[in-house]
Amino acid sequence: MADGDSFTNQAHQDPNSGQLALAQQLEPMPHPELIFDYGDTAAPEVVESLKKNTDIITRGIQDRLAHLKPGQKIVVCVGELHENGHHVALQTNVIHELTERGVKVALALEWPPNNIDLHVDEIFKPETTNKAGVKALLQAPWNASLRDKLSADTTPIRTGNARISRTLLHQYLDNHNIPVFCTDAPRDWKLYLENNRSRQDLLTSDPEVAEAIEEASEILREFGITPPTEGPIDSLGQMGMLTRNMYMFKKSEEIFWDNPDVEVLFIEAGRAHVTGNHALIPERSWYEHSLNAIFAARSQHVFMGAPLYKSEQDKLDNTPVQALKDPHTLHLEYTDASGFSSIRDPEADDREVALIQSLAPHFPYIGETLEGRTPKELYEARSDELRLTLRDLRDNNGLLLTAPAEEYTPH
C-alpha cells in the first residue's frame, strides 16, 4: 500500500486538492414542506430532525420510483455516524413510512455474515462448549438460513452502538416480514481476538472477499496506487474500505436478483463508505472509491446517498466536494449527537431507553412494536432468544462438554 508521502507523487493527483474552497460556495438544499401529517403537537428538536430527514429521504425515493426504467430498483445508503443512534431510528422511521404505503423494502447491514461466530466466542465458555464445533455446525449448508438470520440480528449483545434502537428496528422488521441481510465483508475473528480487539482484518480466505480484493486492487492500480500484495488487510484502511465497498456492491446486486419483489434496498454503512472521505485517518477514502461512485459506474439501479453530519463544518471537513455536488446525494438535517449518544458507559442504555420512550407519542409504531414492553425488556428478550437458540443448537448436537450451568453477562 502506498505510504503517506507517495500520495504526492502519484500520477493520479488528489481530485480534492484546491477544491474544498468550492464547497463553501454550495448553497444548502432547501428542505421541502413535510409530506406527512405528524400532527400539531410541539416536538423536541430530535423529533423534528427525524421527521424532516424522513421526509427528505422518502420524497427522494418517491420521486425516483416514479421515473424508474424496467428492471431498475432504488438503493438508499444511510451514511451513519458511528456511536450515534440517529441513523438507526431514521432507517426504522423511513422503512415504516414506505411499508405503510405498500413499497417493498429490504435492509442490508454493514455487518459481516460471519458475525455469529463472534457471538459464539463471547457467549460460551471453552470449558463447557466445543466452540469450533458450533461454528462448523453453523457453517453447514443445511444451516445456511439459520446462520444468516442469527448473524443479521444486530440487536446486538456484544456492542453498545445504539443497541436499544437496533432492537426496535429488528423487532419491526420481524413483525412486518421485511428481509434483512449482512452485506459487509467477513472478518478474521481469530486475528481480531489475537489482536485484543484492536483492529478488524478481512477474512482473505473467503472466496467472495478474495474476489472483492482483486477488484479493489484493479481500481487502486487505475488510481495510481500500488495495492498491498501480502499480509492482513485492515478493514478501516484504504484497501479494506474499498474492498468492503466492492463486497457490499456485489451483495446488493445479489439481493435484488434473489428478491425480485424488493423495490428499495437500504444499506446501513458509515458515511465514508457512502461518499468517500478525503480526511479519513489513517488513509483517505477517495470519492471514486465510494458507494456513490461505484453504483453510478457499475449498476443499472438508482443510488441515493443520505449521509448524516453533525454540522456544516463536519460536512465540509470530511466530504469530497464531488459528493457534495453529486445529484445522487441527499442533504439531510444536521443531527444532535447528544440525544442518540450510545457511547459505551453504564448509562448509555438508560439514556436510549428514555429517548425511545419520549419518541413513542410522536411515532405510534414504536408503541405497537414494543407491545407493552419497555425498550430494555424488548432488548433483553431478543438477546436471550439469540443466546438460547445457540445454546439449544449446541446441546442438541452433543457439543456440551460439561454439565455446569454457564454464567452469562450481556456485553
URQUIZI-V751175 format. One line per field, one symbol per residue. psi: psi as a letter, one per 30 degrees, with the letter a starting at -180 (. if undefined). A space follows every 10 residues. Layout:
# URQUIZI-V751175
psi = ???
This chain:
# URQUIZI-V751175
psi = kkleefefgk ejljffkgfe fffffkkkkk klkkfkjglg kkkleeeeee eeeeeeeeee eeeeefgklk fklkkkjjjl jkgjgeeeee eeeeeeeeef ggkjllkkki kkfgefeeee efekkfffki eeeeeeeffk efgeeeeeee efjheagglg ihfeeeeeee eeeefghkkk kkglkklife eeeeghgflj lkiffkeeee eeeeeeeeee effgkjlkfl lljkffleee eeeeeeeeee eeeeeeefif fkekkkkjll ffeefljfgk kfkljlefgl eeeeeeffkf lkkkkikklf leeeeefgkk feeefkffkk jlkkkjfeeg khkjlffeee eeeeeeeffe ffiffeeeef hflleeeeee eeeeeeeeee eeeeefghgk elfkkkkkjk .
